[in-house]
Amino acid sequence: MSFNSKELEEHCQTIIKSSRIKSKIVVLCEGVISKMQGRPSPQSYKNMEQLPDANFYNACVPTWWKQKRPQFFNCGDRKDVIDTYFTLLTLHKEDSTNSYLDPDRLFAIIDLDIQVSAIDNYNFTDTEEIFRDLYEKSEVREQNAKHHRIWITGLIHKEAYFLTPELQPTFDSYLHPPIYQENPAQLTNVYWDMAEAICSDLDLQNNLQRAFDRIKYCSQLDCTEINKFQDSWKKRFKNAVDEDHKNQSIAVLLTVTKAKDYWKKIQPPVEWSRGDRVFREQLSLEIGRFYSEQSSDVKCHIPFFFKTLHEFV
């Protein structure tokens, strides 16, 4: 899926010459790219925010942000996003007269994932170093946020933010209530199934120490072996003394286990006729609207990201 050098150049030239980005924040994110439909064009980039990933982040923009809202661009996979970020900076430096980009307002947001991605010529050497500097105990480190132009999700994937516990009322009240395993979607069932599958996750097994380093703050978890982690997580979750305790367990799970696989298991009700993918895209916009109305607390990663961006308007 990654760009070759020619495609990367075309992709960046189209962005940098778009008058839509003038005096605005630009956010690069992972997701379907225009090259999948042929050569990039101004029209295809004009429609970029209608693509699922950019569309979700656009829906998350806080309701109070009325003027000069950010412009979002899908850029492919995580490597493509990073390559696009640095190529845009290079192109602007080489020919700023033909660029609408403001380098100080260029940002990227990419998935944490289980693997590490190296980043050259940046303040941080790789994605894991960014994560450690940006988050602590699943909260944004407010004093460090302003130093980051490439943001990492605090949970393992963007899709993990589609499954956080505070979204249960959104699922319940949605016009077309989602289905999970042939029943109305209950997120506690999703978490339990994720926990049951921990020992069969080869990526987690191959990156166990890194995963455990991310969640070592959480007490009562045995992080010596994967099966002991699984057992201790299930026990901690089942015996949670209050909602905060349970939500911390959920945050741990969503930091180290694959959320994308379980988001794809969220299905539409029987009366839905437009396909599963379209259903999840529409539901993700409803979830985005939920985040757009939340306070920018350090526990709320996405709203805090936008709070930080707004300081650059």
C-alpha positions as CSV (number, residue, x, y, z in Angstrom):
1,M,0.0,0.0,0.0
2,S,3.0,2.3,0.6
3,F,3.8,5.1,-1.8
4,N,6.6,4.8,-4.3
5,S,8.8,7.9,-4.7
6,K,6.8,9.3,-7.6
7,E,3.4,8.7,-5.9
8,L,4.7,10.3,-2.7
9,E,5.9,13.4,-4.6
10,E,2.5,13.7,-6.4
11,H,0.6,13.2,-3.2
12,C,2.6,15.9,-1.4
13,Q,2.5,18.4,-4.3
14,T,-1.3,18.1,-4.4
15,I,-1.6,18.8,-0.7
16,I,0.9,21.7,-0.6
17,K,-0.7,23.4,-3.6
18,S,-4.2,23.2,-2.3
19,S,-5.6,26.6,-1.4
20,R,-7.9,24.9,1.2
21,I,-4.9,24.6,3.6
22,K,-4.0,28.3,3.6
23,S,-3.6,29.6,7.1
24,K,-5.1,26.3,8.5
25,I,-3.8,23.4,10.5
26,V,-3.1,20.3,8.4
27,V,-3.5,16.9,10.0
28,L,-2.1,13.8,8.2
29,C,-3.7,10.5,9.2
30,E,-3.7,6.9,8.2
31,G,-6.3,5.7,5.8
32,V,-7.3,5.0,2.2
33,I,-5.4,7.2,-0.3
34,S,-6.3,8.7,-3.6
35,K,-3.8,6.6,-5.5
36,M,-6.1,3.6,-5.0
37,Q,-8.4,5.3,-7.5
38,G,-5.7,6.6,-9.9
39,R,-3.6,9.7,-10.2
40,P,-4.3,12.3,-7.4
41,S,-6.4,15.2,-8.5
42,P,-7.5,18.4,-6.8
43,Q,-11.1,17.1,-6.8
44,S,-10.1,13.8,-5.1
45,Y,-8.3,15.8,-2.4
46,K,-11.2,18.1,-2.0
47,N,-13.2,15.0,-1.2
48,M,-10.5,13.6,1.1
49,E,-12.3,14.4,4.3
50,Q,-15.2,12.2,3.2
51,L,-13.0,9.1,3.4
52,P,-13.4,7.1,6.6
53,D,-10.3,7.9,8.6
54,A,-10.1,11.6,7.8
55,N,-13.9,11.8,8.1
56,F,-13.8,10.3,11.6
57,Y,-11.2,12.9,12.8
58,N,-13.1,15.6,11.1
59,A,-16.2,14.6,13.1
60,C,-14.1,14.7,16.3
61,V,-13.3,18.4,16.0
62,P,-14.7,20.1,19.1
63,T,-18.1,21.7,18.7
64,W,-16.6,25.0,20.0
65,W,-14.1,25.1,17.1
66,K,-16.0,27.3,14.6
67,Q,-13.3,29.1,12.5
68,K,-10.4,27.8,10.5
69,R,-11.1,24.1,11.3
70,P,-8.2,21.7,10.5
71,Q,-7.9,20.1,7.1
72,F,-7.4,16.3,7.2
73,F,-5.6,14.1,4.6
74,N,-5.5,10.4,4.4
75,C,-2.0,9.2,3.6
76,G,-2.0,5.4,3.6
77,D,-0.2,3.4,6.2
78,R,1.8,4.6,9.2
79,K,5.0,4.8,7.1
80,D,3.2,6.8,4.4
81,V,2.0,9.3,6.9
82,I,5.5,9.8,8.3
83,D,7.0,10.1,4.8
84,T,4.3,12.5,3.8
85,Y,5.0,14.7,6.9
86,F,8.7,15.1,6.1
87,T,8.3,15.4,2.4
88,L,5.8,18.2,2.8
89,L,8.3,20.1,5.0
90,T,11.1,19.5,2.5
91,L,9.0,20.7,-0.5
92,H,7.9,23.8,1.3
93,K,11.5,24.7,2.3
94,E,12.6,24.2,-1.4
95,D,9.8,26.3,-2.9
96,S,7.7,28.2,-0.3
97,T,6.3,30.6,-3.0
98,N,4.3,27.8,-4.5
99,S,3.1,26.4,-1.2
100,Y,0.0,27.1,0.9
101,L,1.5,25.1,3.8
102,D,2.3,26.7,7.1
103,P,5.0,24.3,8.5
104,D,4.2,25.3,12.1
105,R,0.7,24.1,11.6
106,L,1.5,20.7,10.1
107,F,0.6,17.7,12.3
108,A,0.2,13.9,11.9
109,I,-1.6,11.3,14.0
110,I,-0.7,7.6,13.6
111,D,-1.6,4.4,15.4
112,L,0.6,3.2,18.3
113,D,0.3,-0.4,17.1
114,I,2.3,-3.2,18.6
115,Q,5.4,-2.8,16.4
116,V,7.8,0.2,16.5
117,S,8.3,2.5,13.5
118,A,11.6,4.4,13.3
119,I,11.5,8.1,12.5
120,D,14.6,9.8,11.1
121,N,15.6,13.5,11.7
122,Y,12.9,14.1,14.3
123,N,13.0,15.0,18.0
124,F,12.1,11.4,18.8
125,T,13.7,8.4,17.3
126,D,10.6,6.1,16.9
127,T,7.0,5.8,17.7
128,E,7.5,4.1,21.0
129,E,9.6,7.0,22.3
130,I,6.9,9.4,21.2
131,F,4.3,7.3,23.1
132,R,6.4,7.3,26.3
133,D,6.9,11.1,26.2
134,L,3.3,11.8,25.3
135,Y,1.4,9.5,27.7
136,E,1.7,8.3,31.3
137,K,-0.7,5.9,32.9
138,S,-3.0,6.3,29.9
139,E,-3.2,10.0,30.3
140,V,-1.7,12.7,28.1
141,R,1.3,14.4,29.7
142,E,0.0,17.9,29.3
143,Q,3.4,19.6,29.8
144,N,4.8,17.6,26.9
145,A,2.0,17.8,24.4
146,K,3.0,21.1,22.8
147,H,6.4,19.5,21.7
148,H,4.8,17.0,19.4
149,R,3.9,17.4,15.8
150,I,3.7,13.6,15.1
151,W,1.1,12.3,17.6
152,I,0.7,8.6,18.5
153,T,-2.7,7.3,19.7
154,G,-2.6,6.4,23.4
155,L,-4.5,3.2,22.6
156,I,-3.2,0.6,20.2
157,H,-5.3,1.7,17.2
158,K,-7.7,4.4,16.2
159,E,-10.4,1.7,16.3
160,A,-9.8,1.2,20.0
161,Y,-11.5,4.6,20.5
162,F,-14.6,3.1,18.8
163,L,-14.8,0.6,21.7
164,T,-14.2,2.6,24.9
165,P,-16.6,2.0,27.7
166,E,-18.2,5.5,27.7
167,L,-19.5,4.8,24.2
168,Q,-22.0,2.2,25.5
169,P,-24.9,4.7,25.6
170,T,-24.1,5.8,22.1
171,F,-24.4,2.2,20.9
172,D,-27.6,1.7,22.8
173,S,-29.3,4.9,21.5
174,Y,-28.0,4.7,17.9
175,L,-30.8,4.8,15.3
176,H,-29.6,1.4,14.1
177,P,-28.2,-0.3,17.2
178,P,-25.1,-2.3,16.4
179,I,-24.9,-6.1,16.8
180,Y,-22.0,-8.1,18.3
181,Q,-22.0,-11.9,18.1
182,E,-25.7,-11.9,17.1
183,N,-26.8,-9.8,20.1
184,P,-27.1,-6.1,20.8
185,A,-23.5,-4.9,21.2
186,Q,-22.4,-4.9,24.8
187,L,-18.8,-3.6,25.1
188,T,-18.1,-5.7,28.2
189,N,-18.6,-8.8,26.0
190,V,-16.1,-7.4,23.5
191,Y,-13.5,-6.8,26.2
192,W,-13.9,-10.3,27.6
193,D,-13.5,-11.9,24.1
194,M,-10.4,-9.8,23.6
195,A,-9.0,-11.1,26.8
196,E,-9.9,-14.7,25.9
197,A,-7.8,-14.4,22.7
198,I,-4.7,-12.8,24.3
199,C,-2.6,-16.0,24.2
200,S,-3.3,-16.6,20.5
201,D,-2.1,-13.1,19.5
202,L,1.3,-13.8,17.8
203,D,2.1,-10.2,17.4
204,L,1.6,-9.6,21.2
205,Q,3.7,-12.7,22.0
206,N,6.5,-11.5,19.8
207,N,6.5,-8.0,21.3
208,L,5.6,-8.9,24.9
209,Q,8.1,-6.9,26.8
210,R,7.3,-3.7,24.9
211,A,3.6,-4.3,25.5
212,F,4.1,-4.9,29.2
213,D,6.3,-1.8,29.5
214,R,3.3,0.3,28.3
215,I,1.0,-1.0,31.0
216,K,3.3,-1.7,34.0
217,Y,1.6,1.1,35.9
218,C,-1.5,-1.0,36.4
219,S,-1.4,-2.9,39.7
220,Q,-2.5,-6.5,40.2
221,L,-1.4,-7.6,36.7
222,D,1.2,-10.3,36.4
223,C,3.3,-9.3,33.4
224,T,5.9,-12.1,33.7
225,E,4.2,-14.4,31.0
226,I,1.4,-13.9,28.6
227,N,-0.9,-16.5,30.1
228,K,-0.4,-15.1,33.6
229,F,-1.2,-11.6,32.2
230,Q,-4.4,-13.0,30.7
231,D,-5.5,-14.6,34.0
232,S,-4.6,-11.6,36.1
233,W,-6.4,-9.2,33.8
234,K,-9.6,-11.3,33.8
235,K,-9.5,-11.5,37.6
236,R,-8.9,-7.8,37.9
237,F,-11.7,-6.9,35.5
238,K,-14.2,-9.3,37.0
239,N,-13.5,-8.1,40.6
240,A,-13.2,-4.4,39.9
241,V,-14.2,-2.4,43.0
242,D,-15.6,0.5,41.0
243,E,-16.0,2.0,37.5
244,D,-12.6,3.7,37.6
245,H,-10.9,0.5,38.5
246,K,-12.7,-1.4,35.7
247,N,-12.0,1.4,33.2
248,Q,-8.3,1.3,33.9
249,S,-8.3,-2.4,33.1
250,I,-10.1,-1.7,29.8
251,A,-7.6,1.0,29.0
252,V,-4.8,-1.5,29.6
253,L,-6.5,-4.0,27.3
254,L,-7.0,-1.5,24.5
255,T,-3.4,-0.4,24.7
256,V,-1.9,-3.8,23.9
257,T,-4.5,-6.0,22.1
258,K,-5.8,-5.5,18.5
259,A,-8.9,-3.4,18.4
260,K,-9.3,-3.4,14.6
261,D,-10.2,-7.1,14.6
262,Y,-13.0,-6.5,17.1
263,W,-14.3,-3.3,15.5
264,K,-14.8,-5.3,12.3
265,K,-17.1,-7.7,14.3
266,I,-19.5,-4.9,15.0
267,Q,-22.4,-5.6,12.6
268,P,-25.5,-3.7,11.6
269,P,-29.0,-4.8,12.6
270,V,-31.0,-7.0,10.2
271,E,-32.9,-4.1,8.7
272,W,-29.7,-2.4,7.5
273,S,-29.3,-2.8,3.7
274,R,-26.1,-0.9,2.8
275,G,-23.4,-3.2,3.9
276,D,-21.3,-3.8,7.0
277,R,-18.5,-1.4,6.1
278,V,-20.8,1.5,5.4
279,F,-22.6,0.8,8.7
280,R,-19.3,1.0,10.6
281,E,-18.3,4.2,8.8
282,Q,-21.6,5.8,9.7
283,L,-21.4,4.6,13.3
284,S,-17.8,5.9,13.5
285,L,-19.1,9.4,12.6
286,E,-21.6,9.2,15.5
287,I,-18.7,8.2,17.7
288,G,-16.7,11.2,16.4
289,R,-19.6,13.5,17.3
290,F,-19.5,12.0,20.8
291,Y,-15.8,13.0,21.1
292,S,-16.5,16.4,19.7
293,E,-18.6,17.2,22.7
294,Q,-16.2,15.9,25.4
295,S,-14.0,18.0,27.6
296,S,-10.3,18.2,26.8
297,D,-9.2,16.3,29.9
298,V,-5.9,14.5,29.9
299,K,-7.8,11.2,30.1
300,C,-9.6,12.0,26.9
301,H,-6.8,11.6,24.3
302,I,-8.7,12.8,21.1
303,P,-10.3,15.9,22.6
304,F,-6.9,16.8,24.2
305,F,-5.2,16.4,20.8
306,F,-7.6,19.0,19.4
307,K,-7.2,21.3,22.3
308,T,-3.4,21.2,21.6
309,L,-4.0,21.9,17.9
310,H,-6.2,24.8,18.6
311,E,-3.3,26.6,20.2
312,F,-1.8,26.9,16.8
313,V,-4.7,28.6,15.1
